[in-house]
Amino acid sequence: MLKGFKDFILRGNVLDLAVAVVVGAAFTAIVTAFTQYIIEPLVSAIGGDNEMGWGFEIVSGNPETFVDIGAVISAIINFIIIAAVVYFVLIVPANAAKKKFVTEPEDKQASAEDLLIQIRDILEAQAAQSGQGGAHAKPSPGIE
């Protein structure tokens, strides 16, 4: 059981995934700081003179009921930036490399008829070797 766990941990995919998580977390911190210190002040400036930012209070005079629309817009911008970077830095190059280096086999999948023809030919060849000719000959005892 421990050997299987060790093999799982040392598999390349798990290590790559661990590195991706660490780099992703660091990158998310950079984008979050960008949106928090650059985008949010710009969104708040668009929102007007409200000292709490772009939003409104549900109950007047109660800051705990403030609906912060600016924070939601900043989170959406944050997500779009991260998604764009992941797509253009990871997905596009990976797809281009896959097209360039991975070749697909010419015969992707044989039809059922092709497989039956191949089986028939193999059985006929085995029957011919054992001295029983023809397509309708009984198969040898070893074939079931």
C-alpha positions as CSV (number, residue, x, y, z in Angstrom):
1,M,0.0,0.0,0.0
2,L,2.8,2.4,0.8
3,K,4.6,1.5,-2.4
4,G,1.6,2.5,-4.4
5,F,1.4,5.8,-2.5
6,K,5.0,6.4,-3.2
7,D,4.6,5.7,-6.9
8,F,1.6,8.0,-7.0
9,I,3.5,10.9,-5.3
10,L,6.6,10.5,-7.4
11,R,4.6,10.4,-10.7
12,G,5.4,13.3,-12.9
13,N,1.9,14.6,-13.1
14,V,1.5,15.0,-9.3
15,L,4.8,17.0,-9.1
16,D,3.7,19.1,-12.1
17,L,0.4,19.7,-10.4
18,A,2.0,20.7,-7.1
19,V,4.3,23.2,-8.9
20,A,1.3,24.6,-10.9
21,V,-0.7,25.2,-7.6
22,V,2.2,27.0,-6.0
23,V,2.8,29.2,-9.1
24,G,-0.9,29.8,-9.5
25,A,-1.2,30.9,-5.9
26,A,1.7,33.3,-6.3
27,F,0.3,34.7,-9.5
28,T,-3.2,35.0,-7.9
29,A,-1.6,37.2,-5.2
30,I,0.0,39.5,-7.9
31,V,-3.3,39.8,-9.7
32,T,-5.3,40.4,-6.5
33,A,-2.8,43.1,-5.5
34,F,-3.2,44.7,-8.9
35,T,-7.0,44.7,-8.7
36,Q,-7.0,45.8,-5.1
37,Y,-4.6,48.8,-5.4
38,I,-5.2,49.9,-9.1
39,I,-8.6,48.6,-10.3
40,E,-10.6,49.2,-7.1
41,P,-9.6,52.8,-6.7
42,L,-10.5,53.4,-10.4
43,V,-13.9,51.7,-9.9
44,S,-14.5,53.7,-6.7
45,A,-13.7,56.9,-8.5
46,I,-16.3,56.1,-11.1
47,G,-18.8,55.3,-8.3
48,G,-18.8,58.9,-7.0
49,D,-18.1,60.6,-3.7
50,N,-19.2,57.7,-1.5
51,E,-16.5,57.2,1.0
52,M,-17.1,53.4,1.2
53,G,-16.7,52.9,-2.5
54,W,-19.1,52.1,-5.3
55,G,-22.2,50.7,-3.7
56,F,-25.2,51.5,-1.5
57,E,-26.4,50.9,2.0
58,I,-29.6,48.8,2.4
59,V,-30.3,50.4,5.7
60,S,-29.3,54.0,5.8
61,G,-26.7,54.8,8.5
62,N,-25.8,51.1,9.0
63,P,-22.4,50.4,7.3
64,E,-22.8,46.6,7.9
65,T,-25.6,46.6,5.2
66,F,-23.4,48.2,2.6
67,V,-23.5,46.4,-0.8
68,D,-20.1,46.8,-2.3
69,I,-20.6,46.7,-6.1
70,G,-17.0,47.9,-6.7
71,A,-15.6,44.8,-4.9
72,V,-17.7,42.5,-7.1
73,I,-16.6,44.3,-10.3
74,S,-13.0,44.0,-9.0
75,A,-13.4,40.3,-8.4
76,I,-14.8,39.8,-11.9
77,I,-11.8,41.8,-13.4
78,N,-9.5,39.7,-11.3
79,F,-11.0,36.5,-12.6
80,I,-10.9,37.6,-16.2
81,I,-7.2,38.6,-15.9
82,I,-6.3,35.2,-14.4
83,A,-8.3,33.3,-17.0
84,A,-6.8,35.2,-19.8
85,V,-3.2,34.6,-18.6
86,V,-3.9,30.9,-18.1
87,Y,-5.4,30.6,-21.6
88,F,-2.8,32.6,-23.4
89,V,0.3,31.4,-21.4
90,L,-0.7,27.8,-20.9
91,I,-3.5,26.6,-23.1
92,V,-2.6,28.2,-26.5
93,P,1.1,27.0,-26.3
94,A,0.1,23.6,-25.2
95,N,-2.4,23.2,-28.0
96,A,0.2,24.4,-30.5
97,A,2.8,22.0,-29.2
98,K,0.3,19.1,-29.3
99,K,-0.5,19.9,-33.0
100,K,3.2,20.1,-33.8
101,F,4.6,17.1,-32.0
102,V,1.8,14.6,-31.5
103,T,0.8,12.7,-34.6
104,E,-2.4,10.8,-34.7
105,P,-2.5,7.3,-36.3
106,E,-3.8,7.2,-39.8
107,D,-6.4,4.6,-39.0
108,K,-8.0,6.1,-35.9
109,Q,-10.5,3.3,-35.4
110,A,-11.3,0.2,-37.4
111,S,-14.9,-0.5,-38.0
112,A,-16.6,-3.7,-36.7
113,E,-16.7,-5.1,-40.2
114,D,-12.9,-4.6,-40.6
115,L,-12.3,-6.4,-37.3
116,L,-14.5,-9.3,-38.2
117,I,-12.7,-9.6,-41.6
118,Q,-9.3,-9.7,-39.7
119,I,-10.6,-12.3,-37.3
120,R,-11.9,-14.4,-40.2
121,D,-8.5,-14.2,-42.0
122,I,-6.7,-15.2,-38.9
123,L,-8.9,-18.2,-38.4
124,E,-8.5,-19.2,-42.0
125,A,-4.8,-19.0,-41.7
126,Q,-4.8,-21.1,-38.6
127,A,-7.1,-23.6,-40.3
128,A,-4.8,-23.8,-43.3
129,Q,-1.8,-24.4,-41.1
130,S,-3.5,-27.3,-39.3
131,G,-4.6,-28.9,-42.6
132,Q,-8.3,-27.9,-42.4
133,G,-8.9,-25.6,-45.3
134,G,-11.8,-23.2,-46.0
135,A,-13.7,-20.6,-44.2
136,H,-16.3,-23.0,-42.8
137,A,-13.8,-25.5,-41.4
138,K,-14.1,-26.3,-37.7
139,P,-11.5,-24.4,-35.6
140,S,-8.8,-26.4,-33.9
141,P,-9.5,-27.6,-30.3
142,G,-7.2,-24.9,-28.9
143,I,-9.3,-22.1,-30.3
144,E,-12.5,-21.1,-28.4
